[in-house]
Amino acid sequence: MALKTKFKWIALIGFSLSALSLATHFLIARFFTASQVEVSAQEIQTILRWTATSEDSNYGKVWSKVKTLQNIRPYSAPRKGYPTPTRSNNGFLVALIEGDFHEIRSSICDFVLIARLLNVTLVIPELLEVSSATGISSTYRGFNYIYDEMHFIMTLKRDVSVVKSLPKKHSGIRKQKMSIKSSPASTPSFYMKTFLPILKERGAVYFVISGGGCLQSKLPEQMVDYQRLRCRVAFEALRFRKEVQELGFRMVQRLQALGQPYLAYHPGLERDSLAFHGCAERFQDLHTELIQYTRALMIKEGLVKANLSIDSELQWKNGSCPLLPEEVGVLLRALGHVPHTRIYISGSEIFGGQRVLIPLRAMFHNLEDRTTLTTEEEMAAIFGPEEALPPPMPPPPPPSPDELKKLLATWEVAGPRPRPLPPPPSRNIYAHEFEGWWSWLTVSNIEPQPSLAEFRLKGRKLLWAALDYIICVEATAFFPGFDRDRNGRPNFASLVMGHRAYLSPSSRTYHPNRRSLAKLLANAEENLYPPSMPWTMSARKELKASLDFIATGKFLFESKESSFLSHPFPECYCQLSTKAQSKRHATAKRSTVSQVLNEICPRWIENDVRFQIDSETDEDDGLDILVPDISQRPNNSSTLEEPLVVEIDRAGKEESQSDIEDEGDAND
């Protein structure tokens, strides 16, 4: 009896201690946040080394700089004889810009060049994607929904006169339809002969810019300063508004936690682009049908001049279709990237959804996107206070027995379709059955009009693209799956490649030749898991060669014909003098650079390089040198020879341009 009582007491004490332990854990979880718990970064790195899989011997090189490009620097400042704008000019120029994020960015640059060319005052442009969006915040409307208006105006004050709105006497100009239409292939003489007389007559002109631009990419040699102005607008003046900028760099910091590098990957899998290039058969079932439906509409509207049915396999082999995520994963493994490499997936639309990412996710475990790096509260903060949308319309009632018989009879004798539709439903259709891009395919041959929620997404997608842009530009390495849009012109990835090449020419930005890679992938189609060593070395050689955008200039100049910003070389660059080059760089291939780039960098840039050379031993000793972000890059557009003092960090400090260049060059 005494023994049983003893066991009862032991059990009671055990239960009491367990309850106390649980209560303590709940209290800790309730009153302590993650920010209050300090963890040693060195200890975490040690743990990660223990848990990491064996790395390829080439792994340390996959993040290194491109040595052949370490002797060139961005230099877009106007040269001597560049006049500043005058107050007395030919009038005002207003524009409504249509298109997606990359088209808006390119169009704004062309718009500024035209204002400079015609000697007019530029009015902050309107963005159709923002003005047509439903229910977005009224706090940020128009240009300032994405970009910082004041920074744009102040950065370009030595290039063009910019105002936020038209004077009242010209307020009715928007009602006057402009019969003259511009295009991305319009020449400077077209504007001088056609636009300028109308502008002088009216005092103001309002026109629409669509297709991603309104001025040809290739300009005469005597207009090289206009090309440099393009660089200053795209890479310095167009800064995102503060809320977007801060969230973007917060996401970059999360990706770079513990000092680890990351690779940004833009798939380029967009429905309109796939339809334009005839890539439907690279997908399956509903995806193929949806792409073909879009292509049929493009043919009807005259956007596509080819047939509806096209050999997608042949298009892929010609390099006209995107590399699928699975193919990109195989190529990244061939380069030496290990399974725990951190990869950021860019793009507001990945056609095919998560299913097409499954093979890539199987090869690389740390895939991130904007949804994994941000909270709903952070995203809501950049959207601003939005209007509540009305509830969706309820689904129609089920048909009566007589109506159902008629519908079934019609369905049985219906003509051929891309895919047979199911018989008419005999019950109520619930609201959730109409959700998703695929829902209409099961009930109709015609895509319904966008809902109010989808119209709201038009504005949000611009902000998502802005966040992706920041992360891709700041990435340690960047890999594009495709570089063409729905019009066959350079897309979002092309602008990122051009921006990265401008800010840090030696950064690892891949310019894959899809035709060559498709041939490699087709030859090893049956033996990709794992590929043979000769195939791996061939793929690695092909991709490493694409890093040097000067050596692969012929391939990139094709893109430059359509968009100067995708390859702003050599107009916006200079070469370091021989004295400023370190011994380590002296053995680099300078011949290719010298053949194309003849301009020597000014003295203040060479001084920055000497700082870099002196700092090489410090870097080896483990000293951290901060890389300035997009908003902290030097503004070299405001001077001819010497850097101007500009506002740099978010805390409001002012540093000279040369100081910032010191930091940037120390990391090249």
N, C-alpha and C positions, 0 to 999 in steps of 0.2 A: 504493500500500500504506500509506504514511504517512497519507494522507488518510482511509482507512477506519479506521485505528487512532484517529485524532483524533475521528472521529464516534462511535466506540464509547465513548471516554472521556466525551464530552459527554453521550451517552445515559445512561451509568452515573451520572454526577453528577446528571443530572436525576431519575433514578429514586431516587437516594439522598435528594435534597432532598424529593421527594414523600413518601417513606416517613417521613422525619423530621417533616414537616408533619402527616401523619396521626397519628403517635404523639403529637405535642404536643397535637393536638385531643382525642384520646382521654383523655390525662392530665388536661386541663382539665375535660372532661366528667365524669371519674371523681372528681376531688378537690375540685371547686368546685360549690356548690349555687346555686340561683337567689337565695337570700337573701344570698349574699356578693357578688353583682354589683349595684352601685349604678347606677341610671339616673336621670337628671334628669327629674323630672315635667314641667318646663317644656318640655324638648326633645320629650318624647313628645306633649304637647299640641300643639306646633307641627306635628309630623308628622301628627297626627290632623286638624288644620285643613287641611293640604295635601291629604290623601286624602279628606276629607269631601265629599259631594256638595253641590250648591247647595241652600241651605236656604230654606224658605218664609219670607217676611217676617214671618209670624205666629209663627215658631218660638220667639222669645224670650218670648212671652206664654203658651205652653202649660204652663210650669212655675210661673208667678207665683201669688201668694196671691189669695184672693177678697176684694176690698176691702170689700164690703158686710158681711163677717163679722169684720172686724178689731177691732171694738169690743166683742166679747163674749168672756168667759173662763169656763173651767170652775170651778164653785164648788159642790161637793157636801157641804161640811161641814154638820153638823147645826146648826140654829139654836137660839136660847135655849129653855130648858125641855125639853131632851132628856136624860132620866135615863140614867145608866150602869147596867149590869146588876148585880144583887145576887147574893150567894152562895146565899141561900135562895130557891129557885125551885120550879117545878112538876115537875121531873124531867129526864129525858134524852130526846133525840130522835135517832134513828138512821135512816139512809136508804141504800138501794141505788139508785144512779142508772143508768138504762139510756139508751143512745143514743150518737150520734156526738159528735165534739168540740164542736160548737156547742150540741148539746142538753145535754151535760154542763155546759158553762159557764153556760147559762141556768138550769139546774135548781139548781146550787149557789147562785146568787143568790136564787132563790125559797126555797130551804131555809133560808138565813140569815134571810130576812124572817119566815118562819113561826116560827123559834126566838125571834126578837125579839118577835113578836106574842104568843106563848104564854108568854113568860118562862120558857124552859127552857134547859138546857145542851145545846149542840150537840156531837154527836160527829162527828169527821171522817168524811165520807161514803165509802161504798164505791162503786167504779166497776165495773159489770158487764163493760164492754169489756176491762178489765184483768184482772179475776179469772177471766174465761172464756178468756183468751188462753192458748195452749199454748206452753210452752218459753221464755217470756220470762224476763228476769233476776229472780232472787229478791231482789236488792239493792234494787230499786225495785218495790214492789207496792202496788196501791191508789192512794190519792190522791197520794202522793209520786212515783208513776211519771211524773206530768206536772208537778205544782205543788209549790211550796215550802211545806211544812206549817207551819214555825215563823213564816214571814212572814205566812201566813194567820191564824194564831192571834194574833200580836202586833198586826197591823193592826186586827183586829176586837175587841180587848179592851175598848174603850169602847162597843161595840154589843151583843155577845152573849158569853156564857161558852162557850169552846170547849175541848174535851179531845180527846186522841188516841184514847182507847178507853173503853169502858164499865167501870164498877166491876164487880168479880167477882159481886156479889149480883144483877146484872142480866144476867149473861153468857148466860143461856138465853132472852133475849127474842127472839132471831132465830128460834127454833123456833116462836114463837107467830105464827100467820098473822094478818095484819091484814085484817079483812073489809071495812073501809072503804077505798075507792079514791079517790085524788085525781086531778085532771086539770089541764092548763094554764089551765082556766077556773074553777077553784075559787075561791070568795070568802073574804075574811077571816072572815065570820060562820060559814061552814061549819066552819072550824077551831076557832073559839071555842065553837060549840055541839056539835060532834061529836067533835073530837079531844081537846079539853081535858078533858072528863070521864073519858075512857078513860085519858088520860095521868096524871091525878091518882090514878086507881084503881090503875094498874099501876106507876107510877113511871118507866116508860120505854116508848117506842113505837118499833117498827121497821116502816117501810113502804117501798114501792117507788115511785120517781118515774120516769115514762116520758113520752114525747111532747114533751120539751123544757121541762118546767116543772111546777109544782104550785100556782101562784098566778096569778090573772088579772093581765094586764099593766096594765090601767087600774084605778087605785085611787081611792077618794074623795079629795076635795080636802084633807080634814083629815089624810090619811095621806101628805102630800107628803114628810115626812122618811123614810118608808119607801122612796119612790122614790129619794131621794138615797142611802139605804143601798144600794140596788141598784147605783148608780153606784160607790160606794166598794168594794163587793165585786168587781164585774166589772173595774174599771179600776185598782184599787190593791191589793186584797188577793190577787187571783188572779195571782200571779207564778209563772212557770215555774221549775222547779228549776235550780240553778246551771249544770249541764252543758248543758242545753237552751238556757238564756239566753245563755251565752257563745258557743255555736256559731251561734245565730241572729244575733247581732250581728256575728260574724265574717263571716257570709254577707252581711250588710248592707254591711259595709266593703268587701267584694270587689265588690259591685254599684256602690258609690260610688267606686270607684278613680278617682284623678285628679280628684275633686270633681264627677264627672258625675252628673246626676239619673237616676232610673229610674222606670218605671211598673210597678206590679203589676197583673196581670190575673187574675181568678178566673173561669174559664169556666163553672163550675156545671154541667158536663155529667156528671151522675151517673145511672146506670141507673135506680135507684129513683125519682128525681125526674122523669126523662123519662117513665117509665111512669105515674106518678101524674097528670101533667099532659097525657098523651096526645100526646106529641111523636114517636111512632115513625116516621111517614112523612117526617120531616125527615132521616132517615138512609137507608141502602141495605142491601139483601140481608140478611146475617146480623145486622147491628145492629138492623134493624127487627124481625126475628123474635125476637131476644132481649128487646127492650123489650116486645113484645106478650106474650111468655111471662111476664114479670114482672108486667105489668098484669093478666093473667088470674089470677095468684096473689093479687094485691091485691083483685080483685073477689071471689074465693072467700073471702078472709079478712074481707071487709066493710070494707076500708080505702078502696075506691073504689066510689062509688055509681052511676057512669055506665056506659055501654056499653063493650065491648071495643074496637070499631072507632070511631074518632073522627077528625074532619077536623083533621089536624095543621096544615094551612095556615091554617085559621080560628083555631086555638089560637094560632099564631104572630102572626097579625094582631091578636089580642086582647091580646097581651103575655103570654100564659101559657106560652110556650116560650122557652128561652134564645136569646140572640143567638149565632150560630155564630162561630167564630174568624175566618172570612173576612169576615163582616159587621162584626165589631169592628175588623178591620184597615182596612177601608174608612172607617169612622168616625174612627179615629185619624188616618188620612192627611188626612181632611177637616179635622180640628182643627189640622193643621199639623205633626204629628210626621213626622220625616224617616226614611229607611230605616235609618239606623244608631242609632235610638233604642233604648235598652236596656230590654227588657221582661222581667219575671219572671212565669213561668206558675205559678200557684198551684193546689193541689189534688192529693190523693193518687190521685184517679180522674179521668181524662179519657176519657169514653166515646167510642169510635171510634179511640182511640190516636193515633199520630202522623199518620195519614192526614188527620184533620180539621184538623191544624195546618199542613198543607202550604201552603195559600193564605196564611195569616198569616206563615209563615216566608219566603215569597216576597216579601212586602211589607216585612218587618222582619227584618234579618239577625242581630241580637243578641238572640235569644230565650234565656233562661236558665231553669233550674229547679233543684231541690235536687240533682239528680244531677250537674249541671255546676259547681256551686259548692262541693261537698264531696267529700271522699275517702271510700273505704270505711272507713278507719281512724277518721275523725272520726265517721261514723255509728255505727260499732261502739262507740265510747266512750260515746255517749248511750244506746245499748241496754243496755250493761252485759254482764256474763258470762251468756250464754244457754245453756240446755241443748241438747245435740245431739239432733236429731230422729231417730227410727228411719227406716231406708231405706223407700222406697215399696214397696207390694206389686207383685210382678211381674204383667205383663198375662196374661190367661187364654190357654191354649193354643188353637190354631186348631181349628175344629170338624172332626169326622171327615166323610168323604164322605157318609155317610147323614144326619148331622145337618145338613150344608150343604144337602142337597136339601130337607129339611124347612123350614129357615130361608128358602130361596129361594121355596118355595111359599107360605109365610106372607107374605113380603114382597110377592109379586105381587098378592095379594088384600087387602092392607092398606087400611084406610079412608083418607079424605082427611087430609092433614096441612098445616100451614102451608107446608111445603116438602118435596118428595119426598126420602126418605132414600136413600143409596146402598145397593146390595145388600150382604149380609153378607160380610165379608172371608174369603178362603180361605187366608190366611197369618197368621203371627204379627204382632201389633200391637206396635210398639216403644213404649217408655216416652215418648220425646219426642213421639210422635204424640198423646198424651193431655194435653200441656201447653198452657196458655193457656185463656182464657175461652171460646174458640170450639170447643174440641176435642170436647165432648160433642154439639154440634149435628150432627156428621157420623155419629153412631152411635146416637143416642137422641132420644126426644121429651121426656125427663125430665132435668132438671139434677141431677147427682150431688151428694152431700153434700160440704161443704167438707173439704179435706184438712187434715192437721196443720200443714203449712206455711201454709195460708190462715188457720188459727186464730191462728198466731203473728203474721200480718200485722195482725190486729185491734188488737193492742197497738201495733205499730210505726206504724200509720196515725195514732194519736193524737199520737205524737211528730212525725211528718211534718207534721201539721196545726199543731202548736205552732210549728214553724219557719216554716211559711208565714204564720202569724198575725203573728209578729214582723216578718217582711219586709214584709207588706202594710200593717201599721200604720205602719211607719217609711218607707214609700215616699214619693217626692216627689208622685206622683199614683197614684190607684187607680181601676180601672175594673172593675165587676162585669158578667159576662155574664148572670147570673141571681141572684135573691135569694130563691128559694123552695126548700124541701127536699121530701122524700118525703111529708110530711104536709101540704104546702101552707103551712107556717109559715116565717118568716124563717130563712135558712140561715147558713152560715159568712160569706159576703160581707156579710150584713146586720150581723152582729156587728162585723166590721171597720169598716164605714162608721160605726157608732155610736161605736166606740172612737176612730177618727180625728177624728170631730166633737167628741168630748169633749176629747181632748188638744190638738188644734190646730184650732179651728173654721174657720179660714181656709185650711186646706190643701186642695189640689185633690182632692176626692173626688166623683166623678161619681155621680149618682143617675139613671141613664137611664130615661126613660119608654119602655118597649119598644113600647107600642102606637103612639106617635107615630113612633118610629124605624122600626118595621116598615112603616108607611105610606110613609115617605120611601124606604126601600130598595125597596119594591115598585114605586114610581113610576119608579125609575131602574134597574130590574132589567136592562134591555138595554144600558144605557150607564154601567156602573159603572167601566169601565177605559178611559180616565179619566172620572170624573163631570164633569158640566157645572159651570160656575162658580156659577150660581144654586142648584143642588142642594147644592154644597159649602157655600155661605153659609147655606143653610137648616139643614143638618145641624150646622154649627158653632154657629149661634144656639141650636138646640135643646139641644145638649150643654152649652154654657156656661151656659144658664139653669138646668140641673140642678145646678150647683155650689152654688148658694145654697139650703141646706136649709131656710131660713126662708121664702123666697119660694115654694118648692115644697112647703110644709108640708102641703097637702091630700093630695098624692100620698104623702108619707111618713107621715102620720098613719094611713093604712091599714095600713102595716107596724107602726106603734106599737101598734095595737090587739091585735096578736098577740105582739109582743115589744117591751117598753119599751126594752131595751138597743139596739135598732136605731135609735132616734131619741129620745135622752134630753133633749129640749128641750121646754119651758124649765126643767124642774125642777132640772136640775144645772148651771145657768148663771147668770151675772150680767152686767150691762151696765156699762161704764165710765161714770163721770160725765163731764159735758161738759167740765169743766176738765182731765180727764186725757186727753182725746182730742187728737190732734195736728191741725194745720191740714189735713194731708193726708187725715185720716180724717173731718174735719168735713163734707166735701162728700159723704160716703158716704150711702147710703140708710138713714137711721136710723129712718125712720117705720115701716117694716115690723117692725124689731126692737122698737121701743118699744111697738107695739101688743100684742106677745106677751110681751115680757120687761120687767118693771117694776122688778126688784130691782137696786139699784146695788151694784157690787162694794165690798168693804171696803177700807180705806185701804192695807193692805199690798199688795194687788193693783194699786192705782193707782200706788203707788211703783214697782212693777215696770214699768208702762207708761211712766213718765217716763224710766226707764233706757233703754227701747226707743227713745223719741223722741230722746234725747240720743245714741244710738248709730247713728242713721241715717246721719249723715255718715261715721262710722267704717266702716260697712259699704260705703259707696260707695268708700272709700279702699282696699278690698281686705282688711280685717281679717277673719279667720275667727272666727266665733262658733259654738261647739259647740252642737248640739241635743241635749238630754238624751234618753236612750232610755226605753223603757217602765219599766224597773226604777229609773230615776233621776227619775221624775216626782214632784212633791210629793205628800205624803200629807196632804190638808187635812181629813181626817175626824177628827182627834184634837183639834181646837180649835174654838172658836166665833168668835173674833175674830182671834187672832194665830197665826202658823204655829208648829208644833212642830218641834224639832230631830229629824231622822230620819237613819237610815243611808242613804247614797246610793250611792257608787261601789263598785266591786268590790274596791278596795284597802282598803276598810274606813274611809275618811274619813267625817267627819260634817260636813254643811253644813246651814244653816238652810233652811227651806222657801222663804223669800223669795228666797234666793240662787239656788235652782234655778229659781224662777219668773222671775227676772231673765233667766237664760239662755234659758228657753223663750220668753218674750215677745219677746226680741230677735230671734227668728227668725220671728215671726208676720207 
